[in-house]
Amino acid sequence: MAPRTPGADLPEHPDWLWHSPDPKPSYDVVIVGGGGHGLATAYYLAVNHGITNVAVLERGWLAGGNMARNTTIIRSNYLWDESAGLYEHALKLWEGLEDELDYPLLFSQRGVLNLAHSLQEVRDGVRRVNANRLNGIDAEWLDPHQVAEICPILNTSPDLRYPVLGATWQPRAGIAKHDHVAWAFARALDRMGVDLIQGCEVTGFERVGDRVVGVNTSRGPIRAGKVALAAAGHTSVLADTLGLRLPIQSHPLQALVSELLEPVHPTVVMSNSVHVYVSQAHKGELVLGAGIDAHNSYSQRGAFHTIEREMTAAVELFPMFARAHVLRTWGGVVDVTPDASAIMGLTPFEGLYVNCGWGTGGFKSTPGVGWCYAHTIACDEPHPLNAPFSLERFTTGALVDEHGAAGVAH
């Protein structure tokens, strides 16, 4: 096959960028889940720790789950020190990732606005800006006139049902092309000798006492020195086979894109009050996300009324979008914890590690998760940045409550 230029005329799933081998009988590390977190973890295991006898197992196609279904927003302006540290580390990695992977990730630092529509949201936003600044994160508080200067197409009229009273602003935030991110990691892993195994569903674990020594899959058993779970909401399903109950619930989260439009939207706008977030992708389509559907489900679809509310909110904030046509809608599976923060670290079973509960923060955290999770696996102890996100915090009460900063927004 003639060589192709990465990023040029890519098909929907360019598996010519990597091989699809049959699984070997054993590996040093088996990663369950071939999404962004699984791929990034394998990458940093190889780059930072020299561990390449690794298999990434994906029951469908590579990066076909939430990695293919998110709205691609990247930011680090979370409230608490623990969250800010991890997400800021991820953002700094994003800033150099395209050059490191030598692949066009289309990372665009166009900034993110988080709108405030009530006095309480103004107080919360100002508080978050001050907390971000203390952590060295770029953050500003903007009044409605400043918001209008950054995003002129946003309706900042005081006559709105939910008027814009101000916004937080993170200039370094932005978006990236999610498929390209997965393909870049996959290509790099293939070149380093990591096995990317698609169509391989994990159905259970092999144990010796309280130690996990392998996985049972739809393609036969695979022995492993260590097993790392990175399967988003389905992580709890797998953990249940060991009698390990994880404190996460899964919900559908819907998004949609419009037809292709001329460039009109210069930034990313998010509103927790009216439950919508809007950006414009590189090709020109508007990308809109909604709040989660209230019911628990692993289905990758949601209810129509949620989309209807999302469109109502979007048109109120952006009247010029009223005549845009919806091209397609979809849903992802959002796994959320009681404190809206992730779980990453050790488990009661030796040789088993867990990474889940990222809610709406999974994509933006991808390189940071990979870096810290790889350290946790290789060193058998948490990295300082993910130590606060251990499973034990739900017993000790040392929660990291990010409901305000996470909200519905990616």
N, C-alpha and C positions, 0 to 999 in steps of 0.2 A: 504494500500500500504506500502511495506517495506521501511524504511528510506534509503535515498541515501546520499552519501558523496558529498557535493557541489563541483562542478568543475570536478567530475569524470564521464566520459561517458555521458556527457550532450547531449540531443537531440537538434535539431535546435531551438526549442522554448519551454523551460521547464516550462510551466505554472503550473506545479504541485508545483512550489515554492511559488505560491501565489493563492489566490482565485479570482474568477471572479464574483462578486456579481451583482445583479440588482441595478440600481441607486435608492437611497432614494429620497424622495420628496424635501429635502433641505440639504444644507451643509453650514458650515461657509465659506469655500473657495472652489471654483471650479477652477481647473487648466485645461485649454484646450490644449491638446497635451501631449501624453504619451511617449515622447522621453527622452533623457538624461536630458535636462533642466527641463522638467516638473517633472520628477521623483526626481531629485536632489532638486528642489524647495520644493516639498512636504516633502522630508526627513528633510530638515533644518527647515521648518515650525514646524515640530514635535519636532525635537531635540533641536533647539535653542529657540523656542517660545512656545512650549507646545500646538500647534494647531494640532489636529489630526482628527477633523471632516471635512475631506478634501476628495474630489473626484478628481481623475485624469482621464480625459475623452480622449479616443483615438479612432479615427474613424476606424482604422484598428486593427492591433495587436500591443501589447506593444513594443515600440522601433523598429517599422518596417519601419520608415522613414529614415531621415538622420542619425540617431543613428546607423542604420544597414548598412549604405552606405558610411561611411567616411573611411579615410585611417589611423586613430588611432594615429596620431602624436600629441605629447604633448610638448609644449615649452612655454617660457615666454619672449623671447628676442624681445619685441616690442619697437619701438622707443620712443614714447611719454610717459611722466610720467603717464598720465591717464591710458593708455593701459597696461603699464608695471606693474602698481600697481594691476590691476585686474587679469591679467594673472599670475603674480608671486604669488598672494594669492591663485589662483587656483592650481598652481604647488605645493605649500606647502601643500595644502589639499590632493592632489594626493599622496604625499609622505607618508601620514599616513592613507589613505583611505582603503587600503586592510585590515589592522589590525582593523580599526574601524568597517567595515562592516563584518569582519570575513568571507571573501570570496576571492578566488584567482583571482585577476584582471589581473594577468600577466603583471604588471607594470614594465617595463624594462627601466632603465635610462642609455641608451647606447649612448646618446649625439646626437646632430643635427648639421650638417654642412650646412650653406647657402653659396653657391658658388658665387664668383664674376668673371665675364668674361670680364669686361671692366674697364678702369680707373675710370669711374664714379661710377661703382658698388663698386670698391675698396674704393673710398672716402665715399660712403654711408655706406658701411659695417663698416669701421673704426669709422665713426660717431656714428653708432648704438651701437657698442661695448662700446665706451666711455659713451654714454647715459645710457646703461645698467649698467655699473659699478657705475655710480653716483646713480643709484636706487638700488644698492645692489644685482644686478642680476649677476650670474656667466656668464662671457662672455670673449672670447679671440679672437684676430685676428691672423690667421695663414697664413704663406706664402705657396706656392705650395708644398715645401718639407715637411712641417709639415702636410699639408692635406694628402699627400701620406702616411705618417707614421700612421695616424689614419685610413685611408681607403685605403689599398694597392691595391685593385682591381679597384680603380678609375683611369681613364686615365688622367694624368696630363701633357701629352706631349704638348710642346709649338706649335706644328704643327696643333693642332685642329682648326677647324673653329672658335670655341668659347673656347679659351684656359682658363684653370683655373689659374687665377692670385692671388688667395687667397680665404679665406673663413672666415666667422664668425663661432664660435664654442661655443655651450652651452653644457657643460658636463652633467648637471642634466636633460636635456631634454630626450625624448624617446618615447616609445609607450606603449599602454595597449590594452587589448582585449575588444573591444567595447561591444560585447554581454554580457560578464561577468559583465561589469560595470552596464548595465541596469538590469540584473537579480539580482545583489547584492542589488541595491537600491530597486527593486520591492519586494524582500524577506523581507528586513528590514521594508518597509512601510506596508506590509501585517501584520507583527507581531505587528506593532503599531496601527493597526486598520484603516488605510487609505484605502479607496475604490479605486481599480484600475479597471476601467470599459472600456472594449474593445468593439469594434463594436458599438461605440456611437458617431456619427458625430454631431457636433454642427452646426446648420443651421441658428441661429440668437440669438438675445438677448431680454430679457424682461427688460423694462425700466419703471421707474416712474420719469418723468421729465428728468433731466440730470443725473440721477443715474441708474446704471445697477444693477438689482436685481435678475437676473437669466439668464439661457440660454435655448433656444429651441433646442432639439436634436432629432435624429432619433428614440430615445426611450422615447420621451416625454419631457415635460418641467421639469426643475430642478431649484429650487430657490437657491439663493446664497447670502451670506453676501458680498462676494467679488469674482470677476472673474479675473483670471490671464491668459493672452494669452501667449502660448509658442509653437506655431505651425509653426515656421520657416517661409518660404515664404508664406504659406497660412494664416499667421496672417493678411496680408493686405487684403485678400479676406473677412475675417471675419470682420475686421474693416470697410470695405466698406459698410457693411449692416447698420452701424450706421452713415454713412456719414463722417467717419473719414478716410482721405487719409494719408497713411504712405509713406514716401519717400524711398521705397525699390523696387528693381527690382529682379526678379528671373531668374536664368540661370541654364541650365544643367551643371553639373561638372562630368566628367567621370573618372573612375579608372578601374584597372584590376589587376588580380593576375596570376602568372605563375603556372606551375606544381610544385610539391614539390621537393626541392633541398636540398643538404647538406648545412650546415651553411657556408656561404661564405661572407656575407655582415655584417660587424660588427657594423654599425651605421645607421643613417638616413642622406641621402644626398638630398638637395633641390637646384634647379636652376631655378630662375625666367627668365633668358634670354632664355634658351632653353625649358622652360615650362615642367619640369618633376620633380618628387620627388620620391625617391626609398628607401624602407626599406625591411627587410626580417622578416616575421612573425615567431612566435614561432614554428609552424609546419614545416616551411621551404619554403613556397611559397614567391616569391617576390611580393611586393605590390607597384604598381606604380600609380601615379596620374598625371593628365594633367591640362592644363589651361581650363578655362570655355569656353563652346560654346558661341559664340557671341550673338545668338538670345535669346530673352526672352521666357521662357517656364516653365511650371510646370511638364513636362514629365520627367520621370526618365530614360531617354536615350538621347544620343547625336549623333553627326555626326561621320561617320567613319574617315574622314580626320583628325579630332582632335586626335583620337587614333593613326593614322598613324604617325603624327608628334611626338607624345609622344614616340612611339617606336623608331623612328629615333634618337631622342635625347638620349634616354636611352642607345641605342647600341653604340652611339658615346662616351658617358661618361663611359660606362661599356662594353667594347668589348666582354668580356667573356659571356655576356648574349645573344649573337647573336643567339645561338642555343637553347635557352630556349623556351618552348612552352607556349602560352597563354592558361590559363585554362578557364577563364570567364571574362567578362567585365560588367560593370553596370554604372549607373548614379545616382546622387543625385540632389536635388534642392538647389541651393545656393542663398540665399537672401542677396543682397548687397545694401548698402546705398551710397550716394554721396561721403562720406569721408572714406569709407571702415572700419567703426567702427559700433558697434552695437547700438541698441536703447533699453534701459531698464529703466522703471520708470512709472510715473503716466501718465494719459491721461486727456483730457478735461472732461471725464465722471467720476463722482464719483463712486468709487467701481470697476473701470476697470483699469487693469494694463497691460503693454505691454512689451514683450521681444522678439526681432527679429533682423534681419539684421546682423547676426554674420558672414555671408560670409563663409570663409574657417576656421574660428576660433571657431566653435561651440563645437566640441568634447573636445578640449584641455581646454576649459573654463568651462566645465560642473560643477565641484564642486564649483568653484568660483561664477558662475552664480546662482547656487542654494542657496548659502549662502547669496548673496547680494539681490537677488530677493525675497527671503523669508523675509528678513528684510524690504524691501520696502513694501511688502504686509501687514505684521504684524503691522508695525509702521506707515503705510500710509505716509512714506517719504523715499527718497532714502538713501541707505547706502552711506557713503562717497566715497566708491570705484566705485559705479555706478552713482553717481550724475552727473559726466561730460557727461554721455551718455543719457541724457534726450532728449525727443522729441523736446524740446524748442531750442536746439542748432542750429537747421536748420532755426530758425527765428532770433536768436541773432547773428549767425555767429561764435559762439565759437566751431568750428569744431575740430575733432580729426582725422587728416588725416593720415591714416596708409596704404596708397597704397603701399609704399615702403616695409614696414615690413610684410605686409600681402601678397601682390603679388598673385601668384597662389598657394602658398604653404600652406599646412596644418601644 
